[in-house]
């Protein structure tokens, strides 16, 4: 390490309003209120530090004296919760583009070892972003925690030189990585020795790798894009060094919405960044049996065979770890396993609610027993248990946290007991026992706080709470202020959304229509650009899907992205509505009318079914035909194509009927560049070696003839080769949005693509 790097890094550890003093061979720095004075020497061109008579390399001194990483390793081992028992999942591994140019994933039997190995082999010439993907409840958090614990033990044994730091995001809607990171270090790990800038420097050095867990809520469901932007700022601050682990349901380069991809891509385009993905596989028979054996369950094979015979081999109850754990809990303590499976077998899509109630039944009938009288009896009925947990989940949602401290839990419990007219003796027992409920655990985020055993349980009970408020609000003439206040807090998570819909669907078609009309009224109480509109419109469409919507009129509503996907709507009228980009994948629309509506982007699929659907004075800015890979922007062409698809467009009847434009064959150069353009989603840079791997036999001609023209037009830019050697490296010289739009408007001509790309503003 040279003196300039030494001073820059050490300054990040200094207390605010102080700076490092270097004079001759002495250096003085104030850290956490203490003055540290050391001597500096130079050995073989590298700085070494003499501290209290001990001499060591500057790197080692920073890591042990200032960063105190051995202590951090101890804190990670002691505070990161171990998953007992932990069953190693299988996964599909897609390495970064520079490590493996192909698009094929490798199946690995040990996801834990594979993830640590990929991070060990990361390139020092780029920032590596490794996504760990799966659906909720399939083991992302457990895997990250086990990775952190194993890596901390390797660090303590001097078998490795870096640490993985899990940082739970807790479903926050608005991100500040500096606050979240420092908060996790101080509150979760009791480690107050790193400011955020110092943390970033250690990440750049490859000594620390942050693992941000909880992107699945913000990254996938939040349409405002702040999660992507915040991650772009974080990756940019690493300046082509270090690594980051992101736990999410899907990677950013898997999104079909170009705007979603471009938010991150354009923020990091100036840096060398490579993306990889570790997609966790759902459990199969070996993992199920291994877990049951580790839990000392007798006859695990018999349990597996019984569940498979009733529910099928791919049912979530035996493929998702969070549900397997609860299934084993029931099997250990219940003598009526057959009754539970029978209920689940007949529950259909509502199986999760039935399963949760099976857990609560044992709690109500065997644990929460009132022994104060002569006859023992349950303190609460099963439905009352669910209502209490729903109130706790609702309080968490309104407080924008995923845990509650003791006083908040007691207040919520007292409110429940008061509204349900419980006696003082019973209320005292409920207040005492609620913190030890089977579905609640002690929170690692705050002392004396509780949280749900898994986010999916919290989101499920939140959905039931919102549905209950919906039903009560729609049935009375009272102001819907309570419902409005709930729905404007944020975008409802997927599990919560499903829970609300399924709970309301149980009350019958008549009340369901009443609630639809009530949600329309609530939506109009808030602005079009609001969480209220997004939640209400999504709920309304889901409740109308599959039922007769004749007579339902939706006015002045704003619909979120992909609002019309996977729906079966009949007879619904939309007036003066605004639609964000939406697809019609697996959608059926019958006798629907769109009057004076506005579509920013409409995507049709081969499985889209249309019957008597009218678009009157409803412009579509962009129409994309996925089955033909064609995009239309010109209004007359859009109307013509909509008519051919089966829409009734009154404005198109006055226009001359024109034959559809013949399909244009694209130039070879454009086809080849399009193939490479998609690869830039996985890496911000590309070497000639990767181009050869992607294009095969035509690579030499492309490099020799096409790349010079792309360089002259500023579409590609040559980068400094930080790794040495003779290969050239390239990055995009124009924004991804500009290039994709130019590709769509080129009509297959490479020269027209060049002209469109250079005409539009937007250098990368």
Buried (B, 14 or more C-beta within 10 A) or exposed (E): BEEEBBBEBBBBBBEEEBEBEBEEEEBBBBBEEEEBEBBBEEEEEEBBBBBEEEEBBBBEBBBBBBBBBBBBBBBBBEBBEEBEEBBBBBBBBBBBBBBBBEEEBEEBEEBBEBBBEBBEEBBEBBBBBBBBBBBBBBBBBBBBBBBBBBBBBBBBEEEBBBBBBBBBBBBBBEBBBBEBBBEBBEBBBEBEBBBBBBBBBBBBBBBBBBBBBBBBBBBBBBBBBBBBBBBBBBBBBBEBBBBBBBBBBBBBBBBEBBBBBBBBBBBBBBBBBBBBBBBBBBBBBEBBBBBBEBBEBEEBEEBBEBBBEBBEEEBBBBBBBBBBBBBBBBBEEBEEBEEBBEBBBEBEEBBBBBBBBBBBBBBBEEBBBBEEEEEEEBBBBBEBBBBBBBBBBBBBBEEEBBBBBEEBBBBBBBEBBEEBEBEEEBBBBBBEBBBEBBBBBBBBBBEEBBBBBBBBBBBBBBBBBBBBBBBEBBEEEEEBEEBBEBBBBBBBBBBBBBBBBBBBBEBEEEBBBBBBEBBBBBBBBBEBEBBBBBBBBBBBBBBBBEBEBEEBEBBEBBBBBBBBBBBBBBBBBBBBBBBBBBBBBEBBBBBBBBBEBBBBBBBBBEEBBBEBBBBBEBBBBBBBBBEEEBBBEEBEBBBBBBBEBBBBBEBBEEEEEEEEEEEEEBBEBBBBBBEBBEBBBBBBBBBBBBBBBBBEEBBEEBBEEBBEBBBEBBBBBEBEBEBEEEEBBBBBBBBBBBBBBBBBBBEBBBEBBBBBBBEBEEEB
